[in-house]
Amino acid sequence: MPERLKQLIYVSTPTDDHPETLSAILASAQKHNAANGITGMLLYAEGSFLQVLEGPPEAVDATYARIQQDPRHKRTLVMSEHAVPQREFGDWRMGFHALSAADAERFPDHARWFRYGFQPEAIQAQPGLALELLRLFASGVR
C-alpha cells in the first residue's frame, strides 16, 4: 500500500530576516523534518517566505501548527493543501533558496512574483503558481 502523503504550501513573514536568523530557521526545519518524515523547499524573497511541506498528513499538520506558533514567523497563510501520490521535493529535508536580483534577471517571467516579496493575494489568483515557483528553484536551474 502506498504511503499517504500531504502537500501544504504556505507563505509567512519572518519577524527577523537577518542571515543568522534565516540560517537558524533552516537548521531547525531540517532537524525537525528529518525526524518527522517531512520534505520540502523554502524560498525567501524580500522579507517573506514561500514554503512547501510534504509527508504523512499528521506530520505535515503538526509541522505547520508548530510554524504558526513559532515567534520567528508571523502572518502565515496556507496557499494550497492536498493529498499527493508522491513527493515532489523528496531530495530535500528542507531545500532553501534566497531569491535575488540575479534570479529576477534570469527568470523575468517569474520575477514579478518574488521581486518585492511573495504577495499571497497575487499568487492565489494564479492557481499552481506557488508550486511552479518552488519547483523552479528546487530543480537547480539557477
Backbone bond lengths (Angstrom), bond angles and torsions (degrees), N, CA, C in turn:
res aa  C-N    CA-C-N  psi(-1)  N-CA   C-N-CA  omega(-1)  CA-C   N-CA-C  phi
1 M - - - 1.451 - - 1.534 108.98 -
2 P 1.344 117.51 128.39 1.457 119.26 -179.68 1.524 111.99 -66.83
3 E 1.321 114.83 151.73 1.456 121.43 178.34 1.529 110.16 -66.19
4 R 1.326 116.97 134.80 1.474 120.60 172.97 1.517 107.87 -74.55
5 L 1.329 115.53 130.65 1.459 120.09 -178.14 1.522 111.25 -130.28
6 K 1.303 114.60 149.59 1.459 121.62 176.46 1.521 107.90 -127.47
7 Q 1.329 115.27 143.92 1.456 121.16 174.53 1.522 107.69 -121.62
8 L 1.317 116.34 128.92 1.455 122.64 -179.91 1.520 108.05 -128.10
9 I 1.325 116.53 128.58 1.464 121.89 177.22 1.520 107.53 -117.31
10 Y 1.323 115.87 132.87 1.461 119.73 -179.96 1.525 110.27 -142.13
11 V 1.312 115.84 164.08 1.457 122.79 170.48 1.523 107.50 -117.81
12 S 1.322 115.19 152.73 1.459 120.66 174.71 1.527 108.14 -155.71
13 T 1.312 114.01 171.06 1.454 121.35 178.26 1.523 107.93 -119.06
14 P 1.331 117.33 125.86 1.469 117.89 175.63 1.537 109.23 -72.14
15 T 1.318 116.53 143.10 1.457 120.11 178.04 1.525 110.99 -75.26
16 D 1.319 116.20 -18.61 1.464 122.39 178.89 1.523 106.26 -146.78
17 D 1.324 117.53 120.96 1.464 118.52 -177.12 1.528 113.25 -110.00
18 H 1.341 116.02 28.60 1.463 119.01 172.99 1.532 108.57 -66.62
19 P 1.316 118.59 148.09 1.471 121.05 -178.71 1.528 113.87 -52.97
20 E 1.334 117.84 -36.29 1.473 120.06 -179.86 1.527 110.71 -65.88
21 T 1.310 116.85 -38.75 1.466 120.61 179.36 1.520 110.53 -68.30
22 L 1.342 116.42 -43.44 1.466 119.73 177.75 1.522 110.59 -61.12
23 S 1.335 116.99 -40.65 1.468 120.46 177.37 1.520 111.49 -63.44
24 A 1.326 116.99 -39.68 1.470 121.03 179.19 1.529 110.45 -66.05
25 I 1.334 117.86 -40.69 1.459 121.39 177.73 1.524 109.83 -62.30
26 L 1.328 116.72 -45.07 1.464 120.60 179.58 1.523 111.16 -63.15
27 A 1.317 118.07 -45.56 1.472 121.33 179.82 1.531 110.94 -61.49
28 S 1.324 116.32 -41.96 1.466 120.41 178.55 1.522 110.49 -63.34
29 A 1.337 116.57 -44.05 1.469 120.58 179.75 1.518 110.65 -61.73
30 Q 1.318 117.09 -44.98 1.467 120.24 -178.92 1.524 111.36 -62.69
31 K 1.315 116.87 -40.90 1.474 121.27 179.64 1.527 110.68 -65.09
32 H 1.329 117.21 -51.15 1.466 120.98 -178.34 1.531 111.11 -65.82
33 N 1.313 116.76 -40.59 1.458 119.81 -178.23 1.516 111.87 -65.02
34 A 1.321 116.92 -41.88 1.465 120.44 178.28 1.525 110.25 -60.23
35 A 1.316 116.81 -39.81 1.463 121.09 -178.45 1.532 112.64 -73.08
36 N 1.342 117.15 -21.51 1.463 120.19 -172.97 1.522 115.22 -117.41
37 G 1.325 117.29 10.44 1.461 120.28 177.35 1.517 114.07 70.34
38 I 1.325 116.69 28.83 1.465 122.37 -179.76 1.527 109.43 -100.78
39 T 1.319 116.32 139.32 1.456 121.85 170.99 1.522 107.69 -125.05
40 G 1.333 116.13 165.21 1.458 117.59 179.58 1.507 113.38 168.28
41 M 1.318 113.88 -170.27 1.457 123.03 -177.31 1.514 108.18 -144.13
42 L 1.329 116.12 139.75 1.457 122.74 179.28 1.523 107.90 -123.77
43 L 1.324 115.81 121.73 1.461 121.62 174.60 1.518 108.57 -108.62
44 Y 1.327 115.57 141.47 1.454 121.00 176.61 1.519 108.26 -122.40
45 A 1.325 117.31 132.15 1.461 121.70 177.11 1.521 109.75 -147.00
46 E 1.314 116.36 118.48 1.463 122.45 171.04 1.523 114.38 42.82
47 G 1.320 115.58 55.31 1.461 119.41 174.57 1.510 116.34 84.45
48 S 1.334 117.50 17.02 1.467 118.54 176.99 1.527 110.94 -147.61
49 F 1.315 114.54 155.37 1.461 122.76 178.07 1.524 109.89 -110.46
50 L 1.325 114.66 147.69 1.462 123.75 165.59 1.518 103.70 -128.00
51 Q 1.321 116.85 122.72 1.459 120.23 -174.54 1.515 111.08 -136.72
52 V 1.323 114.68 144.08 1.456 121.89 171.59 1.526 107.89 -116.03
53 L 1.323 115.51 135.58 1.461 123.27 173.51 1.515 106.42 -119.25
54 E 1.324 117.16 139.04 1.462 119.73 174.78 1.519 109.67 -144.58
55 G 1.325 113.83 146.05 1.450 119.83 -178.93 1.514 109.71 158.39
56 P 1.343 116.35 -164.59 1.465 119.59 177.38 1.537 109.54 -56.83
57 P 1.328 117.84 136.89 1.471 120.67 -174.95 1.527 114.55 -51.37
58 E 1.326 117.01 -43.73 1.466 119.95 -178.53 1.525 110.70 -64.50
59 A 1.333 117.06 -38.74 1.466 121.03 -179.86 1.530 110.79 -69.73
60 V 1.323 117.46 -39.98 1.470 120.92 177.99 1.530 109.33 -63.56
61 D 1.332 117.05 -46.20 1.466 120.70 179.83 1.530 111.22 -61.14
62 A 1.327 116.98 -43.24 1.471 120.76 179.93 1.531 110.67 -66.22
63 T 1.304 117.18 -38.64 1.463 120.99 179.02 1.523 110.57 -65.46
64 Y 1.326 116.62 -45.81 1.463 119.12 179.72 1.537 110.65 -64.98
65 A 1.312 117.88 -38.73 1.469 120.85 177.40 1.530 110.25 -61.60
66 R 1.333 116.52 -40.28 1.466 120.43 177.81 1.531 110.61 -63.75
67 I 1.340 116.66 -41.16 1.470 121.17 178.94 1.529 110.35 -62.66
68 Q 1.325 116.38 -41.84 1.469 119.78 179.78 1.534 112.04 -62.22
69 Q 1.329 116.66 -28.71 1.463 120.96 179.67 1.526 112.88 -90.60
70 D 1.322 116.97 -10.61 1.463 122.30 -177.24 1.530 109.22 -71.49
71 P 1.325 118.30 121.84 1.467 119.95 -178.29 1.530 113.54 -66.85
72 R 1.332 117.49 -8.94 1.470 120.24 177.71 1.532 111.82 -82.22
73 H 1.341 117.05 -9.40 1.473 122.50 178.07 1.523 109.25 -117.74
74 K 1.319 115.69 145.30 1.466 120.63 170.41 1.521 107.83 -141.69
75 R 1.316 115.39 163.62 1.472 122.22 179.03 1.533 112.38 51.46
76 T 1.315 116.73 53.02 1.468 119.59 175.64 1.523 108.79 -77.53
77 L 1.327 115.69 139.73 1.454 121.09 -178.83 1.527 108.91 -146.12
78 V 1.327 116.68 123.76 1.464 121.54 178.77 1.528 109.09 -73.25
79 M 1.321 115.47 129.77 1.465 122.28 178.20 1.523 110.77 -95.05
80 S 1.331 116.36 -39.53 1.460 121.32 176.21 1.517 108.75 -157.56
81 E 1.328 114.15 155.66 1.463 121.05 -176.55 1.516 106.94 -159.00
82 H 1.352 116.16 120.09 1.458 118.71 -179.73 1.532 111.37 -165.74
83 A 1.317 114.70 164.68 1.457 121.03 175.94 1.531 108.28 -73.73
84 V 1.324 116.00 144.26 1.464 120.99 177.59 1.532 108.43 -130.76
85 P 1.339 117.12 148.26 1.463 119.86 -178.63 1.526 113.54 -75.13
86 Q 1.344 116.47 -24.43 1.463 120.00 179.21 1.521 109.58 -155.82
87 R 1.323 115.61 165.20 1.461 120.73 -179.82 1.530 109.95 -75.77
88 E 1.308 116.40 136.93 1.459 120.97 173.53 1.520 111.23 -95.51
89 F 1.317 117.15 -19.71 1.458 122.32 -177.23 1.528 110.11 -121.48
90 G 1.325 115.24 37.54 1.458 121.48 -174.41 1.514 115.21 -64.88
91 D 1.324 117.67 -18.05 1.464 120.35 179.29 1.521 112.58 -85.36
92 W 1.323 117.35 -3.48 1.452 121.35 -173.14 1.523 111.44 -120.94
93 R 1.327 118.20 116.17 1.474 120.04 169.68 1.518 107.10 -64.99
94 M 1.313 115.92 -35.36 1.458 123.49 166.92 1.515 105.75 -172.30
95 G 1.326 115.28 97.90 1.453 120.38 175.00 1.521 108.57 -71.31
96 F 1.314 116.00 156.67 1.460 120.02 -178.67 1.516 110.12 -144.24
97 H 1.329 115.27 139.77 1.460 120.34 172.57 1.522 108.00 -148.63
98 A 1.332 115.67 125.84 1.462 121.53 173.60 1.521 106.27 -92.27
99 L 1.320 115.99 114.24 1.451 120.79 -177.44 1.519 110.54 -72.07
100 S 1.330 115.36 142.41 1.458 121.35 -172.86 1.526 111.08 -130.91
101 A 1.317 114.94 177.48 1.461 120.36 175.43 1.529 110.04 -61.93
102 A 1.323 117.06 -34.27 1.473 120.32 177.68 1.522 110.71 -63.30
103 D 1.328 117.49 -38.30 1.471 120.64 176.96 1.526 110.22 -64.60
104 A 1.320 116.44 -38.97 1.468 120.30 178.65 1.526 110.74 -63.30
105 E 1.318 116.61 -38.21 1.463 120.21 178.11 1.521 111.50 -69.37
106 R 1.318 116.91 -39.73 1.475 121.00 -179.52 1.517 112.74 -70.32
107 F 1.324 116.00 -32.48 1.461 121.13 -176.21 1.527 110.26 -125.76
108 P 1.317 117.36 65.96 1.466 119.52 -175.91 1.527 113.84 -60.48
109 D 1.335 117.87 -28.97 1.466 119.82 178.83 1.523 112.25 -69.79
110 H 1.330 116.66 -22.53 1.469 121.01 -179.09 1.530 112.53 -103.35
111 A 1.329 116.77 -15.16 1.467 120.78 -172.85 1.520 113.45 -57.52
112 R 1.316 117.14 -35.11 1.471 118.76 -178.06 1.522 112.43 -61.20
113 W 1.334 117.04 -20.21 1.465 120.33 -177.48 1.522 112.74 -86.58
114 F 1.357 117.68 -15.24 1.464 118.67 -178.08 1.522 114.55 -134.50
115 R 1.301 118.69 -9.73 1.471 121.00 -175.10 1.527 112.19 -54.24
116 Y 1.323 118.33 -37.88 1.463 122.48 -178.34 1.525 111.99 -114.58
117 G 1.315 116.91 24.77 1.459 121.94 -176.76 1.520 109.40 96.44
118 F 1.300 115.96 163.72 1.461 120.83 -178.46 1.524 109.73 -80.50
119 Q 1.313 116.58 124.10 1.458 122.82 179.44 1.524 108.21 -102.21
120 P 1.332 118.08 104.85 1.468 121.02 -175.05 1.524 114.67 -52.06
121 E 1.323 117.50 -44.21 1.463 119.87 -176.66 1.527 111.07 -63.17
122 A 1.324 116.71 -43.01 1.465 120.65 -179.42 1.527 111.04 -66.94
123 I 1.323 116.94 -41.02 1.468 120.75 -179.75 1.525 110.25 -67.99
124 Q 1.332 117.68 -41.64 1.462 120.39 179.57 1.525 112.00 -64.29
125 A 1.319 116.61 -27.83 1.459 120.27 179.96 1.527 112.12 -72.94
126 Q 1.317 117.22 -10.04 1.462 123.23 179.46 1.534 108.50 -119.07
127 P 1.322 119.00 86.02 1.468 120.76 -177.36 1.537 111.77 -52.56
128 G 1.300 114.50 132.29 1.461 120.43 178.64 1.514 114.58 87.55
129 L 1.324 118.23 -8.93 1.459 120.80 -176.81 1.523 112.44 -65.06
130 A 1.320 118.19 -43.48 1.464 120.63 -178.86 1.524 110.31 -58.41
131 L 1.326 116.84 -46.13 1.458 120.42 179.81 1.530 110.37 -65.94
132 E 1.316 117.37 -38.39 1.466 121.21 178.47 1.535 111.12 -60.69
133 L 1.327 117.42 -44.27 1.459 121.08 178.05 1.526 111.46 -62.94
134 L 1.325 116.23 -44.72 1.463 120.13 179.13 1.525 111.26 -62.35
135 R 1.320 117.19 -43.00 1.470 121.01 178.08 1.530 111.57 -62.66
136 L 1.325 115.55 -42.35 1.458 120.99 -177.83 1.528 111.07 -56.77
137 F 1.311 116.76 -48.12 1.449 119.26 -175.95 1.527 113.71 -85.68
138 A 1.319 118.03 -15.99 1.462 120.70 174.43 1.521 111.25 -81.30
139 S 1.327 116.15 -21.57 1.465 120.35 -175.17 1.520 113.37 -73.62
140 G 1.323 117.00 -10.69 1.457 119.43 -178.94 1.513 112.91 83.89
141 V 1.327 116.74 8.19 1.463 120.47 179.82 1.511 108.05 -86.88
142 R 1.307 116.67 68.63 1.474 120.28 -177.11 1.488 110.17 -106.39
